[in-house]
Amino acid sequence: MRVTPCQAALAGAIGLNLLLLYCVWRGPAPSCRAPRGAPGVTVLLRDFEDFENDLAGTARSFASLPLPVVVAAEMAPYPPVPLPAGVRFLPLRPAIDRPPPLAHPELQVRTRHVALVPDGTRAGPAVLLLRTRDLFALPFPLARPVPTALFMQATARGWGLRVMATAFPAARRPPASPHGRWKAENLAETRRRRLMRDLGIKREVLADGRERWYGCGKETARCFGTVHARTPQYLLAGRWTPPCCLRALRETARHVAGALESAGVRYWLEGGSLLGAARLGDVIPWDYDVDLGIYREDVGKCRWLAAAAAGEAVEDAEGFLWEKAAEGEFYRVHYSRSNRLHVDLWPFYARGGVMTKDTWLGHPQDVEFPESFLRPRVPMRFAGFTAMAPNNARAFLELKFGPGAVENPEYPNPAVKRLGQD
């Protein structure tokens, strides 16, 4: 549609009048950037439970100094809490009926520094120290659990942070009732998982060496979608394969290798999986599947493979899904029906002393090779177990990938190369 100069001028005039009307309606307001603020400290009460808290007592203690006190939460605590006069409540949950500046809670803090005060504490002499020392920039919205969120966000964004473990005298630490403690423990775990999911954390290593996993599992989808042009989504974000996905690939590879060995199917590490075994004894850190070659004439020895060859998608006793690949004459074993991390099984057969197959996907390393590499096959460490591999892995890999393939990794993009150099 063509717009004439007169129409453009009219539209501009209407827009200017609407802007002026908006400014008159909302009154003077700061910009949407958080202000640097005046010297001083705002006391922020964020980490408390709705069902059992000491908000009123804590707020009253700090408001008596006097200091600006703010209670921040997704919604007002229920049952209602009688907050002292002058203590403000900031709702963090977005709402379409909340005009600026209420839509930007960070604009409600006018001091340069913020003190995150635990529920149940009382004001003490340490507040005088807070008036003169830098604490941290206010991270809105600050997810719960607050201590974990604070440390992770402060580290990621370079905020200054000062922890004062004995800054305030402790009062009653809620929740006090057994039922309240049970609710708090369940809520804390739920919130922690939600926080890790929102921040993209897949594995957490605790101080005592224990691990917590927040990524994909057998009952969930994998962490990335369909792979386009041999480039999974995480590579475009400058990341390697999520650790939960690598764990699933290792489990699937170990399970498939065990099933093939038990059935008498001759297999070997292929392509990038053999390359990972030669370099690291593991899956390549940015890979998204595992490749195994098998002798085509052995397919019938494994009942899961035989069923897949007949066109069935069968789930074995441990929940791994065996099926024929839609792309051609090869097979795929998925971590589960929901989670499609997988091992590809490529059926080769000998023709005149050369191993060949019926499906070629155009990968540079997808080439025929002498059967002598498989006579005999040899054990090789891979992904936490011993797999079978060609008897001269270096020569096999250089045939497929070119000279120096083991020592000179070809990173899939510059972002991954930078990660590999860290």
N, C-alpha and C positions, 0 to 999 in steps of 0.2 A: 504494500500500500504506500502511495506517495504522500508525503506530508508537506504542505505548503508553508512558507515562512510565517504567514498569518496564524496558521494552526499551531506552529511551534511556539510563537510568541504567546498565544493564548494559553497553551498548556503550561508554559513557564510561569505566567502570571498566576494561574490557578495554584500551581505547586508552591509558589512563594507565599501566597496567602494562607494556604494550608499549613505551611511551616511556621508562619508567624502565629497562627491560631494555636498550633501545638505548643509553641514556646510559652505563650501566655497561659495556656491551660496548666502546664506542668510547673511553671515558675522557674526561677533561676535554679540551675542544676549543674553539677560538675560534669565533666566529660565522662565517657564510659571507661576510661582508664582509672585504675585505682590510684587515689591521690597519695602523694608522699606523706602528707599529714604533718601535724605539729608535734613537737617533742612530747613524749609521754607514753603511757601504756594503756591499752584497752584490755580488760580482763574478758576472755572468751570462754564460756562454758559450752563445750561441745560433746564431750564423752560422758553421757549419762543414759540411764535406761528410763523409758517412759513409766514402766510399771512400779519402780521403786527407786527413789532418788532423794537427794538432800539439796535440790536446787535452791529452794527458798533460803535455807540457812547459809549456803555457800555464797549466793548472790548478796544477801544482807550483810555478810561479813565484809566483802570487798567494797560494796557500795558505801559503807560507813567511813571509808578512808579520807576523802571520797575518791573513787576511780570510776571511769565509765565501765559499765558491766553489760555484756551482751550474751544472751543465750541463743545459740544457733542450732537449728534442727530442721529436719525435713518437714515436720508439722508440729504444732503446739503439743506439749506433753499432755497425756491423758492418763489418769484423772488430772483435772486442771491443777496447776501449781500457782499459788498466790505470790507472784514475783513482787519484790519491793518496788516502791515508787522510783522512777528513773532508770530501772533496769529494762533494757529493750529486748524484744524477741525478734529474731531474724529468721523467717522461713526460707529454707534453701531449695525447696521443691519448686520448679518453675510453675507459673500459673498465668493463663492468658489474661486474667482480670487484674493483674498486678502491674500498674504502670511504672515507668521509670520515675525516680531512681530505685523504687522498691524491688524492681526486677533485677537489680544488681546489688546483692548483699555486700559485696566488697566496698561499695561506696558509703556504707553506713559506718565504717570504721574510720575515724578522722585522725587518729594518732599514728605516729610513725612506727610504733612497735605494738606487738600483740603478745599477751601472755596466755597460753592455753592452760587453764587451771582444771585439775581433776575434780570431779564431783565429790563433795564431802570434805574438802579442805577449808581452811580458815586463813584469813589474812594475818600476816605476821611481819616482823621487821624486814624480811627479805624483800618486801615490796619496794623499799627505798632503793635497793640495788637495781630492781627492775626499771626504775625511773631513769637510770643513767647508763645501763648496759644495752647493747644491741641484742635483740632476741632473734626474731625471724620474720620474714615477710609473711603476710597472711595468705594462705593458700585456699581460695574459694573455688569450687566447693570442696571442702575437706571431707573425704570419704571416711567411713568407719570400717575397721577399728582405727581410731585416731592416731595412736602412737606409731603403728606400722605405716599408715598412710603418710604421716608427717615425715618420717625418716626417708621413705622412698621418694616422695615428691621433692623434699628438700635436696636430697642427693642428686636427683635427676635434673633439677633446675638451678642448682648452685645457690640455694638460699642459705643465709647464715642461721645457725641453730645453736642455742645454748640450753642445755638440760640442767635443771636445778632440782635434784632429787629431794633435797631437804629444804626447799624454799618456803614451804608453808606447813604449819602444824596440821596433822591429820585429824579429821573428825571421824564420824561413823562412815565406814566404807560400804556403800550399798553394793549389791542387795544383801539384806540381812537374813531373810527367810530362806529355808531350804528350797521352796518352790521358786523363789526369785533367783537363787543361785543356779538352779537347773535351767531356767529360762535364759539367764545371762550367758551360760556356757553354750547353749544351743544357738543363740543369736550371734555370739562372738564368732563361732565357726562359720555360720552362714554368711556373715558380713565379711569375714576374712576371705572366703572363697569368691564372693562377689567382687571384692577389691582386687584380688589377684587376676580375676578374669578381665576386669575393666582395664587394668594396667598391662595386660598381656603377659603376666608371669605364669610360667608353666611348672616350674619346680622351685621350691624354697628349701635351702639347706640351713638347718637350725644350728645354733651354737654348739649343741652337744653331738653334732654329726648326723642326727636324724634328718630325714627328708620328708617334705610334704609335696604332693603332686596336685596340680590344679588344671592340667591340660586334658587332652582327650583320653578316652578309655574304650573298652569293648562296647559299652552301651551308648557311646556318643559318636557323632561324626568326627572325622579327622579334623585337624586344625586348619587345613587349607582346602580350597575347592579344586575344580578341574584344572589340570596343568595345561597351559597353552604354549605352544612352540618350545616345549621342553623346559619351560621356565615356570616354576611354581610361584605362587603369590608372595611367599615370604622373601624370595630373592629380590623382588622389586622393592621391598621395604628395607633392603640392606641387612637382612637377617639370615641365619642359617636354619636348618631344619629344627623345628621345636623339639626340645629334649623328650617330651612325651611321645612324639611321632618316631623319633629314633629308637626309643625303648620298645615301641610296638613293632617296628621293623625287625629289631633284634629277636624279639620273642617269636615273631612269625617265621623268620629264617631258621631259627633253631628248631621250631616245631616241624616245619616242612622237611628240613634235612633229616630229622629223626624218623619221620614217617617214610621218606624215600628209602633210607638205609634199612629200616625194618622190613620193607617190602621187596628189597633187592633191586631197586631202581638205581641205575648208575647215573650220578649227577656230578656237576662240578660248578664252581664259582665262575660266573661269566661277567664280561664287560666291566662296568664301573664297580661292581661288587668285588671282583677279583682285584681291581686297582686299589680299592679301599683296604682289602686284606693285605696286599703287598706293602702299602704305605703305612697303615695304621693298625692292622689287625682288626679293623672295624668298618662299619658303614661310613662312606665319605660324609663329612659333616653337613653338606648341603644336598645330599641325595634324597629322593622321595620314594624309592622302591629298591628291591633287591632282585638281582638277575641270577638264575641258575640255568645251566644247560642240562638236558637229560637225553638219554638214548631213546629215540622214538619207539623202538621195538619193546622197550620196557614199560610203556604206559599201562598196559593191561595188568602188570604185576601189582599195582597199587589200586585198591578198590575205589579210592576217592578220585584218582586220576581217570580211572576207567569210566566212572559215572560222569565226570566232567566231559570226557571225550564223547559220551553218548548224548550230550546236550543237557545234562542235568546240572543244577547248582545245588551242591550238597554241603551240609554243615556237619563237620565231624564232631566227635565226642567232646572236644575242648572248645567248640564254638568258632573254629576257623572255617571259612567258606571257600570251597573249591569250585571253580567253574571254568568253562572255555571262554577265552577272551573274544570280545566282539570284533577286535581289529584284525584277526587272522588265525592261523593255525598254531596257537600256543595256549598255555593255561595260566590261570591266575589264582593265587590263594590269598584271600583277604584276611585281615586281622579279625574281622567279625562281619556279620551282615550289616551292621550300622557303620562300622569304621572301615573304610576302604583302603587303608594302607595295605600294601600287598607285596608278594613275591611273584615274579613272572618266571614261568617254567617254559624254556624254549626247547622243543623236540628236534634234535639233530639226528641225521642218519649218515652212514658212511657210503661214499660213492667213489670208487677208485682210490681209496686211501685218503679221501678228503671229506671232512665233516661239513655237511650242508643242511639246509632246511627249506621249508616251503614258504615261509613268511619273512619278508625283509621290509623293515620300516624306514629304511633310508638313513639310518644313523651311520656316521663315518666309520665307527668301529664294528659295524654289523657285517662281517665278512666271513668267508669260508676259511678253514684252517686244516692242517694235516692231522689225521687221527692219531699220529704218533704222540701228540701232546697228551693224549688220554691213556696211553699205554706205557706205564701204569699211571693212574691218578694218584695223587699224594695228599696227605693231610696238611691242613693249613689253619692257623688260628684266625677266627673271624667272628666278630660280634659276640664274644663271650663263650664260644664253643669251638670245636674242631670240625671244620668242613672239608670236603674233598675239592681238590683243585688240579689244574693241569700240572704236569711234572716239571715244566720249565716256565714258571709264571712270568719271569722277565721277558723271555723271548716271545711268549704268547701275547703279552700286553703290547710289546713293541710292534708285533705284527698288526695288532688291531688299532693302536693309538699312535704309533710312530716312535722313533728313537727318543730315549730319555723320558718315557711316559711316567715311570715310577717316581723319579726325582723331581720332575718339573710339572707340578699341578697346573692345569688350565682352569682357572677360576671362571665361573659362569658369567660374572659381571664385575665391574670395578668395586662395587660396594662389598661384595664377598671377599675380594682380594684384600681390601683394607681390614676386614674382620680377621682374615687369616694372618695378617701381619701384627695384630695387636698382641 
